[in-house]
Structure formats: C-alpha cells, structure tokens
Amino acid sequence: MSTLFESFDLHGLTLANRMVMAPMTRTRATEDGVPTALMRDYYVQRASAGLLITECTQVSDQGHGIIRAPGMHREDQMLSWRNVVDGVHAAGGRIYCQLWHCGRVSHPDIRGGELPVAPSAIAARGDFFLPSGRVDFPVPRALETIEVEAVVEDFRQAARLAKEAGFDGVELHGAFGYLTDQFLQDGSNQRTDRYGGSVENRARLTLEVTAALIDVWGADRVGVRLSPSSRFYGMFDSDARTTFGYLIEQLNAMRVGYLHLREPNAADLASGTVQIEHVAETFRSLITVPVIANTGFDKAKAEAILATGTADMVAFGVPFIANPDLPERFRLNAALNKPDPTTFYGIGPVGYTDYPTLAEVAQA
Ligand SMILES: Cc1cc2nc3c(=O)[nH]c(=O)nc-3n(C[C@H](O)[C@H](O)[C@H](O)COP(=O)(O)O)c2cc1C
C-alpha cells in the first residue's frame, strides 16, 4: 500500500492517512465572522482527510481582511467553531485551526473605514475584490512597537479560544504575504525598531507569535505555514534563502509540530519571479520536524515526494474543494470531480457542499 494511505503519528495524534486538506478561505461565515452550520457540513464532508486545516481565521478585528472570513476572537465565534469541530470529530476526523492576521492585505471598506495595518506604510500589490468590484490596496498604517506586542497577545488569546472550541491544534498562517510574512520579508518591512532591519529582527514577530501559540498548546500541536517562493501581493525578499533558512532553523529549534511549506504553482513559475523553486527540497536538510508539502500535487506526485522523504504529509487544496471523498477516490484511482473556480469564494451551498461523493454518483 502507498504511504499516502498509511496512518501518521503526529506526536501522539494519530492521523488516518497522510493527506491533509489545505487551508482554504471559502467566505461562507457570517459578515461578523461567525462560522455557520453550512461550514460544519463542508468540513464534516471532508473528514476522511488525515488532517483538516481550516480556512484562515482572524485573531482580532484588526486582523480581519476578507469579507465573510471567520474569526476566533469572540465567544460566539468560538462556540460556532465548536459545532464544526464536534461534527468533524464525530465523523472520525482531525482538525486544526489556521490563525491569521491579514496585515496590509485588506481595505477600509470592509473594516468600518479603518486602514489596514502593516510593518511599514507600503501598499500591497495586486487585486483586491470588494462586493463592488476590484480596487487597489491602500497604503497601510505602520504599527507602533507597542501595537506589535498586542498582536502577539491577540494570537495567544485566539489560541486559547481555539483550544476551548476543541480543535486538535493550531496552524500559524505565516504565508502568502499576510502580517507575519510582511514583517519577515524586507520588501515590506522598513522598520527601525526591534522588529525591522536584521533577519533576526524581521523574524521576531513570527517567532514571538509561535512562542505564544506554544505557551497555550505545547509545541507538538502548533504548525507553521510558510510560502518562501511566493510573490503574492508584492512580497519580496532580497535574500529569501537566508531569511527563510534562518526562520526555519529557529522554528525547528522550537520543535514546532510541523512545517507546512508551499511550493510555487505553475503561474508563479511562469511569472519568472519565484524566489525559491523547490521549497521542501531546499530546506529539508534544516528540518527535523514533520513537513507538509503543498501545491500542485496529484496522487502520483504526492506518493513520489513521500517516497523520497522530502515530505511526511501532502496538503491538497483545490482537489479537496471538488472531491469531499478525495482519499477514497485516490485509493480507487477513481475519476475526480471538476472544480468550479467561480464558486470558490461564493455564498451558500453551490460549489461548496454540493460536490458529490463516489457513492452519491453511483446512486444518481
Ligand atoms: C479558494 C482558495 C482559498 C485559499 N485560502 C487559503 C487560506 O485561507 N489560507 C492559506 O494558507 N492558503 C489558502 N489557499 C491556498 C491553499 O491552501 C493551497 O496552498 C493552494 O490551493 C495550492 O494547493 P493545491 O494545488 O492542492 O490547490 C487558498 C486556495 C484556494 C484555491
């Protein structure tokens, strides 16, 4: 049997297989960030993944960046998440909460008029979509040093709430040009306090947040996601190998539960701006904790990377959107449903909870 379907011992938490559902924003929470019953259905449908990682979940109002993204900073949000988690556990699944602060990647129109915040007053690049259409990113407000310390406390409090909700662990969203990534990479950080300048200073926020999550959960139950190759939202680092190498060594020394590394996708590679082409391969020798690889994997590629030992688990994103029973389909080499990108960020069940399982296809 392929190792993809073998169970994995994540520091005492047994995962049924090595297939992880990648974190994916689906914008089906309420306007004020409360998970819905529909979200419970969606995650429960996908509980046969060895591990589910939730969509990014803001740790504060300040970190709220995407319309109808869920939060983990109020009691009502925690209680609704508990409903999701209970459903996943009853279905035999495991679920981590991805904790997130958007930093500069947002817009005042969905933040009650407040500017987004960032390490420095440098606007993100690219497209931001409001219900009214595409807009440019605003120039964010640079956080005061004391406010950076408050961000760490927001993550700590969200980690506590995630524990109360019954999650199996938490993942820091340290990727894709959101707040901690903005501090890390020098293209978005021009600070002169202890959070800017040297690589040690730029990595400080990620490491302090990770330490706060570990205080609440213990290191075994804290994963960290990084995307060293990606130029999302105008991200850039003048020496990505050194910067990410340093951060990864530090996280490894903290014995985080896993590192979740995103590889560049085909569009990134075609753009010619990729900072690091083979992420897991480049950094594996620095890492002694489990590695989750992600982006562009199918069954064969996943089996190949597990066989080399470069990764211990593989996260699938879009394939899990369209195939709630992805492990079963891979096991049987069955055909996959086709994803519909127009409903990825939709409202309601269409393109969310209505992709059929193999059993439902057979019945139809
Ligand atoms: C609709 C959608 C939403 C996403 N939202 C998130 C997110 O909230 N957090 C995150 O870390 N990555 C997010 N991603 C990235 C995925 O986790 C994953 O890296 C990406 O889909 C590549 O994996 P794949 O090739 O298996 O789809 C999102 C991707 C998609 C398609």
The ligand as an ORCA input file, in Angstrom:
! r2SCAN-3c Opt
* xyz 0 1
  C     -10.200     29.146     -2.762
  C      -8.861     29.111     -2.092
  C      -8.716     29.705     -0.847
  C      -7.487     29.646     -0.175
  N      -7.385     30.171      1.092
  C      -6.262     29.953      1.822
  C      -6.225     30.274      3.213
  O      -7.195     30.728      3.817
  N      -5.063     30.035      3.868
  C      -3.955     29.511      3.267
  O      -2.924     29.318      3.901
  N      -3.995     29.167      1.949
  C      -5.107     29.346      1.230
  N      -5.186     28.918     -0.079
  C      -4.040     28.183     -0.659
  C      -4.221     26.670     -0.484
  O      -4.091     26.323      0.872
  C      -3.188     25.902     -1.295
  O      -1.923     26.375     -0.950
  C      -3.394     26.053     -2.796
  O      -4.730     25.760     -3.175
  C      -2.450     25.136     -3.558
  O      -2.748     23.769     -3.310
  P      -3.450     22.887     -4.459
  O      -2.559     22.999     -5.671
  O      -3.503     21.488     -3.916
  O      -4.795     23.500     -4.704
  C      -6.381     29.003     -0.781
  C      -6.538     28.426     -2.051
  C      -7.764     28.471     -2.695
  C      -7.913     27.786     -4.027
*
